Amino acid sequence: MRGMVAGPRVRTLLKVGSLVAVALLLGGCMIPPEPETTEAKATFGLYVIVLVMAAIVFVGVEGFILYSVIRYRRRDDRLPAQLHGNNLVEVIWTVIPTVIVVVLFVLSVSALGTVQATTDKPAVVVEVDGFQWQWTFRYRDDDNNPDNDYSVTGSAAEPPVMGLPVGVPIRLLLHSQDVIHSFYVPHFLIKKDLIPEPEGQAENQLEFTISDPGTYAGQCAEFCGNEHAAMRFTIQAMEQADYDTWIAAGRAGESPPPPAPSGAAVVDLSAANIAFNTDTIQAPAAQPFIIRFKNDDGVQHDVAIFNGQTELFNGDVVNAGASIEYQVPEIPAGTYDFLCTIHPTMTGKVVVQ
């Protein structure tokens, strides 16, 4: 008889184990991208604290539920001893949630203060115009005059690039020409709506300080019509000297690509006909390098680097006909796989030495 009973128990444990495994796998998608601004780091820290607290509460509550189910499961028809309250327990389950709420309130107010902080004179002011279905970035001059001296407007085939310096406050003035759009950069961990305000109404503003040079993908995060998915853009963050050169070239009517970090190796890679142009690329060990990727295909592609099942780098999606410079962090010497996560049959090897 015991053998007949064990079967259903094993199946039940397998089902529960499968659900737990799925929950853990999904939990891996709950961690935000690496924060790349001062404000994003405050948000990320608060998120991690809330996640840890929630996990502790979940494990504690579920643990007590499982304990109660097993310990006090019904064995016969006798009515168990009836308890009518416990003052100590009631105080505990009142005090603990109160403390948690107070702590989270204080931490949230602190993070909000960091995110919403503004400066009297930001280093760069950019007017961001959203319209169906693209972006225009208009840079104000060094005296913050509204007569813009440089602007760029994107298209679906070639989304615009917003060059910005790192380590200094940036202010964006957000306008919409038609419907509500939303300026969103995942690595900045914040989004702000562009609203078609009436004449004379103040526009939304967004201020931040970028921590590290790099290429950060952005998009409209508010459904705004048929071509909403085409409303993409790129923020190219660079050192102040590189930014000065970049903006000077733009003001002179040139459109140079943002410079690569000084001394960084550059690897050229392209895609066409759902295939990379090479199955092997080489890169230096223990130092960052650049993958200059051109998408000559009619569909979107990206480039990611894996060590077995471990993701080492995952680049932004590149639209058909567009190009990007991926800044890859240093990787130890060895041989790794690179692939397009959108079309996993597109693979190759990265030899780092």
C-alpha positions as CSV (number, residue, x, y, z in Angstrom):
1,M,0.0,0.0,0.0
2,R,2.9,2.4,0.8
3,G,4.2,2.0,-2.7
4,M,0.8,3.0,-4.2
5,V,0.7,6.1,-2.0
6,A,4.3,7.2,-2.9
7,G,3.5,7.7,-6.6
8,P,1.0,10.6,-6.2
9,R,3.3,12.2,-3.6
10,V,6.2,12.1,-6.0
11,R,4.1,13.6,-8.8
12,T,2.9,16.3,-6.4
13,L,6.5,17.2,-5.4
14,L,7.5,17.3,-9.1
15,K,4.6,19.6,-9.9
16,V,5.5,21.9,-7.0
17,G,9.2,21.8,-7.9
18,S,8.4,22.7,-11.5
19,L,6.4,25.7,-10.4
20,V,9.2,26.8,-8.1
21,A,11.7,26.4,-11.0
22,V,9.6,28.5,-13.3
23,A,9.2,31.2,-10.7
24,L,13.0,31.3,-10.2
25,L,13.6,31.5,-14.0
26,L,11.0,34.3,-14.3
27,G,12.6,36.0,-11.4
28,G,15.8,36.4,-13.4
29,C,13.8,38.8,-15.7
30,M,12.8,40.9,-12.7
31,I,16.2,42.6,-12.3
32,P,16.4,45.9,-14.0
33,P,19.3,46.8,-16.5
34,E,22.5,48.1,-15.1
35,P,21.9,51.7,-13.9
36,E,24.0,54.2,-15.9
37,T,22.9,57.5,-14.2
38,T,23.2,58.9,-10.7
39,E,19.4,59.0,-10.5
40,A,19.1,55.4,-11.9
41,K,21.5,54.1,-9.2
42,A,19.2,55.5,-6.5
43,T,16.2,53.8,-8.2
44,F,18.1,50.6,-8.6
45,G,19.1,50.5,-4.9
46,L,15.5,51.1,-3.8
47,Y,14.3,48.4,-6.2
48,V,16.8,45.8,-4.8
49,I,15.8,46.7,-1.2
50,V,12.1,46.2,-2.0
51,L,12.7,43.0,-3.8
52,V,14.7,41.6,-0.9
53,M,12.1,42.6,1.6
54,A,9.3,41.1,-0.6
55,A,11.3,37.9,-0.9
56,I,11.7,37.6,2.9
57,V,8.0,38.3,3.5
58,F,7.1,35.8,0.8
59,V,9.3,33.0,2.1
60,G,8.2,33.7,5.7
61,V,4.5,33.7,4.9
62,E,4.6,30.7,2.6
63,G,6.8,28.8,5.1
64,F,4.3,29.3,7.8
65,I,1.5,28.2,5.5
66,L,3.3,25.1,4.5
67,Y,4.2,24.3,8.1
68,S,0.5,24.8,9.1
69,V,-0.8,22.6,6.3
70,I,1.6,19.8,7.2
71,R,1.6,20.1,11.0
72,Y,-2.1,20.6,11.5
73,R,-3.5,18.6,8.6
74,R,-6.7,16.8,9.6
75,R,-6.2,13.2,10.8
76,D,-9.6,12.4,12.2
77,D,-13.0,13.9,12.9
78,R,-12.1,15.4,16.3
79,L,-12.3,19.1,16.6
80,P,-8.8,20.6,17.4
81,A,-8.2,22.8,20.4
82,Q,-9.7,26.3,19.8
83,L,-7.6,29.3,20.4
84,H,-9.1,32.8,20.9
85,G,-6.3,35.2,20.2
86,N,-2.7,35.7,21.3
87,N,-1.7,39.2,22.3
88,L,2.0,38.7,21.5
89,V,1.4,37.3,18.1
90,E,-1.0,40.1,17.2
91,V,1.5,42.7,18.3
92,I,4.2,41.1,16.2
93,W,2.1,40.9,13.0
94,T,1.1,44.6,13.5
95,V,4.6,45.9,14.4
96,I,6.5,44.2,11.6
97,P,4.4,45.5,8.6
98,T,4.4,48.9,10.2
99,V,8.2,49.0,10.4
100,I,8.5,47.7,6.8
101,V,6.1,50.4,5.5
102,V,7.9,53.2,7.5
103,V,11.4,52.1,6.3
104,L,10.2,51.8,2.6
105,F,8.5,55.3,2.9
106,V,11.8,56.9,4.1
107,L,13.9,55.2,1.4
108,S,11.3,56.0,-1.3
109,V,11.3,59.7,-0.3
110,S,15.1,59.8,-0.4
111,A,15.3,58.1,-3.8
112,L,12.5,60.4,-5.1
113,G,14.5,63.4,-3.9
114,T,17.5,62.2,-5.9
115,V,15.5,61.5,-9.0
116,Q,13.7,64.8,-9.1
117,A,16.6,67.0,-8.0
118,T,17.5,69.8,-10.5
119,T,20.4,72.2,-10.9
120,D,20.3,75.9,-11.6
121,K,22.5,75.7,-14.6
122,P,22.7,72.3,-16.3
123,A,25.7,71.7,-18.6
124,V,23.6,70.7,-21.6
125,V,20.0,71.5,-22.4
126,V,18.2,69.6,-25.2
127,E,14.7,70.1,-26.5
128,V,13.1,66.8,-27.3
129,D,10.2,66.8,-29.8
130,G,8.2,63.7,-30.2
131,F,5.8,63.3,-33.2
132,Q,4.2,60.4,-35.1
133,W,6.5,58.6,-35.3
134,Q,10.0,59.9,-34.7
135,W,12.1,62.3,-32.6
136,T,13.8,65.7,-33.1
137,F,16.6,66.7,-30.7
138,R,17.4,70.4,-30.6
139,Y,20.5,71.5,-28.7
140,R,20.5,74.9,-27.0
141,D,23.6,76.9,-27.2
142,D,26.2,77.3,-24.4
143,D,24.2,80.2,-22.9
144,N,21.0,78.1,-22.9
145,N,19.3,80.4,-25.4
146,P,16.1,79.0,-27.0
147,D,17.5,79.7,-30.5
148,N,18.8,76.2,-31.1
149,D,22.1,75.9,-32.9
150,Y,22.1,72.2,-33.7
151,S,19.3,69.7,-34.3
152,V,18.8,66.2,-35.6
153,T,15.6,64.5,-36.7
154,G,15.4,60.7,-37.0
155,S,13.6,58.4,-39.4
156,A,12.4,54.8,-39.1
157,A,15.4,53.6,-41.1
158,E,17.9,55.8,-39.2
159,P,16.8,56.7,-35.6
160,P,18.4,59.8,-34.2
161,V,21.5,59.9,-32.0
162,M,21.7,62.2,-28.9
163,G,25.3,62.8,-28.0
164,L,25.8,63.7,-24.3
165,P,28.8,64.2,-22.0
166,V,29.2,62.1,-18.9
167,G,29.6,63.4,-15.3
168,V,27.6,66.6,-15.8
169,P,23.9,67.4,-15.3
170,I,21.7,67.1,-18.5
171,R,18.3,68.6,-18.8
172,L,15.7,67.5,-21.4
173,L,12.7,69.7,-22.3
174,L,10.0,67.3,-23.5
175,H,7.4,68.4,-26.1
176,S,4.9,66.5,-28.2
177,Q,3.6,67.8,-31.5
178,D,0.5,65.5,-31.6
179,V,-0.3,62.7,-29.1
180,I,1.2,61.6,-25.8
181,H,4.6,60.0,-26.3
182,S,7.1,58.8,-23.6
183,F,10.9,59.2,-23.5
184,Y,12.3,56.0,-22.1
185,V,15.9,54.7,-21.7
186,P,16.0,51.3,-20.0
187,H,19.5,51.9,-18.5
188,F,18.3,55.2,-17.0
189,L,15.5,53.4,-15.1
190,I,13.0,56.2,-15.7
191,K,10.6,57.4,-18.3
192,K,8.8,60.7,-18.7
193,D,5.8,61.6,-20.9
194,L,5.8,64.1,-23.7
195,I,2.4,65.7,-23.6
196,P,0.8,68.1,-26.2
197,E,0.4,70.9,-23.7
198,P,-1.7,74.0,-24.5
199,E,0.1,77.2,-25.4
200,G,1.9,78.7,-22.4
201,Q,1.7,75.5,-20.3
202,A,5.1,74.3,-19.0
203,E,6.5,71.2,-20.6
204,N,7.7,68.1,-18.7
205,Q,11.4,68.1,-17.9
206,L,13.9,65.3,-17.2
207,E,17.3,65.9,-15.6
208,F,20.0,63.3,-15.1
209,T,23.8,62.8,-14.9
210,I,25.2,59.9,-16.9
211,S,27.9,57.9,-15.1
212,D,29.7,56.0,-17.8
213,P,30.4,56.4,-21.5
214,G,28.5,54.0,-23.7
215,T,25.7,53.5,-26.2
216,Y,22.2,53.4,-24.6
217,A,19.1,52.5,-26.6
218,G,15.8,54.4,-26.1
219,Q,12.3,54.3,-27.4
220,C,8.8,55.7,-27.0
221,A,7.1,53.8,-24.2
222,E,3.6,55.1,-24.8
223,F,1.5,53.5,-27.6
224,C,1.1,56.4,-30.0
225,G,-0.2,54.9,-33.3
226,N,0.6,52.4,-36.0
227,E,4.3,53.0,-36.2
228,H,4.9,53.3,-32.5
229,A,7.6,50.5,-32.6
230,A,9.7,52.6,-35.0
231,M,10.1,55.5,-32.4
232,R,13.6,54.5,-31.4
233,F,16.7,56.6,-30.6
234,T,20.2,56.2,-29.2
235,I,22.0,58.1,-26.5
236,Q,25.8,58.1,-27.1
237,A,27.5,59.1,-23.8
238,M,31.1,60.2,-24.1
239,E,33.8,62.1,-22.2
240,Q,33.5,65.9,-22.2
241,A,36.4,66.4,-24.7
242,D,34.9,63.9,-27.1
243,Y,31.5,65.5,-26.7
244,D,33.0,69.0,-27.4
245,T,34.4,67.6,-30.7
246,W,31.1,65.8,-31.5
247,I,28.9,68.9,-31.0
248,A,31.3,71.1,-32.8
249,A,31.2,68.8,-35.8
250,G,27.4,68.9,-35.7
251,R,27.2,72.6,-35.5
252,A,29.6,72.7,-38.5
253,G,27.1,70.7,-40.5
254,E,29.0,67.4,-40.3
255,S,27.7,64.1,-38.9
256,P,30.7,62.2,-37.6
257,P,30.1,59.0,-35.6
258,P,30.8,59.3,-31.9
259,P,34.4,58.6,-31.2
260,A,35.5,55.3,-29.8
261,P,37.2,55.3,-26.3
262,S,40.9,56.2,-26.5
263,G,43.0,53.1,-27.4
264,A,40.0,50.7,-27.7
265,A,40.3,48.0,-30.4
266,V,37.6,48.1,-33.0
267,V,36.1,44.9,-34.6
268,D,34.0,45.3,-37.7
269,L,30.9,43.0,-38.1
270,S,27.9,43.1,-40.4
271,A,24.8,41.1,-41.2
272,A,22.9,40.3,-44.4
273,N,20.6,37.5,-45.5
274,I,20.1,36.4,-41.9
275,A,23.8,35.7,-41.5
276,F,26.9,37.4,-40.1
277,N,29.7,38.2,-42.6
278,T,32.1,36.1,-40.6
279,D,32.0,33.2,-38.1
280,T,35.1,34.3,-36.1
281,I,36.1,37.7,-34.7
282,Q,39.1,38.5,-32.5
283,A,39.3,40.9,-29.6
284,P,41.9,41.9,-27.0
285,A,41.8,40.3,-23.5
286,A,41.2,42.2,-20.3
287,Q,40.3,45.5,-21.9
288,P,37.1,47.0,-23.4
289,F,36.7,46.9,-27.2
290,I,34.3,48.1,-29.8
291,I,32.1,46.0,-32.2
292,R,31.2,48.3,-35.1
293,F,28.1,46.5,-36.4
294,K,26.2,47.3,-39.6
295,N,22.9,45.8,-40.3
296,D,22.7,45.3,-44.1
297,D,19.7,43.1,-43.8
298,G,16.0,43.8,-44.2
299,V,15.1,42.9,-40.6
300,Q,16.3,43.8,-37.1
301,H,19.5,42.2,-35.6
302,D,21.6,42.5,-32.5
303,V,24.8,41.1,-31.1
304,A,25.3,39.2,-27.9
305,I,28.3,37.3,-26.4
306,F,27.9,34.2,-24.2
307,N,30.2,32.0,-22.3
308,G,28.1,28.8,-22.4
309,Q,24.8,29.8,-20.9
310,T,26.2,32.9,-19.2
311,E,25.5,36.2,-20.9
312,L,28.6,38.4,-21.0
313,F,27.2,41.1,-23.3
314,N,23.9,41.9,-25.0
315,G,23.8,44.8,-27.4
316,D,20.9,46.9,-28.4
317,V,18.6,46.0,-31.4
318,V,19.7,47.6,-34.7
319,N,17.1,48.3,-37.3
320,A,17.4,47.3,-40.9
321,G,20.0,49.4,-42.7
322,A,21.3,51.0,-39.5
323,S,24.7,50.9,-37.7
324,I,25.9,51.0,-34.2
325,E,29.1,50.9,-32.2
326,Y,28.8,48.4,-29.3
327,Q,31.1,49.1,-26.4
328,V,31.9,45.7,-25.0
329,P,33.4,45.5,-21.4
330,E,36.6,43.6,-20.9
331,I,36.4,39.8,-21.2
332,P,39.0,37.3,-20.0
333,A,41.1,35.5,-22.5
334,G,39.2,32.5,-24.1
335,T,36.8,31.5,-26.8
336,Y,33.2,32.6,-26.6
337,D,30.0,32.5,-28.7
338,F,28.5,35.5,-30.3
339,L,25.0,35.4,-31.8
340,C,21.9,37.4,-32.8
341,T,19.3,36.8,-30.1
342,I,16.5,37.6,-32.5
343,H,17.8,35.0,-35.0
344,P,19.7,32.4,-32.9
345,T,20.9,30.5,-35.9
346,M,23.2,33.4,-36.6
347,T,26.3,32.4,-34.5
348,G,30.1,32.7,-34.5
349,K,33.1,32.6,-32.2
350,V,34.8,35.4,-30.4
351,V,38.5,34.7,-29.8
352,V,39.8,36.9,-26.9
353,Q,43.5,36.8,-26.5
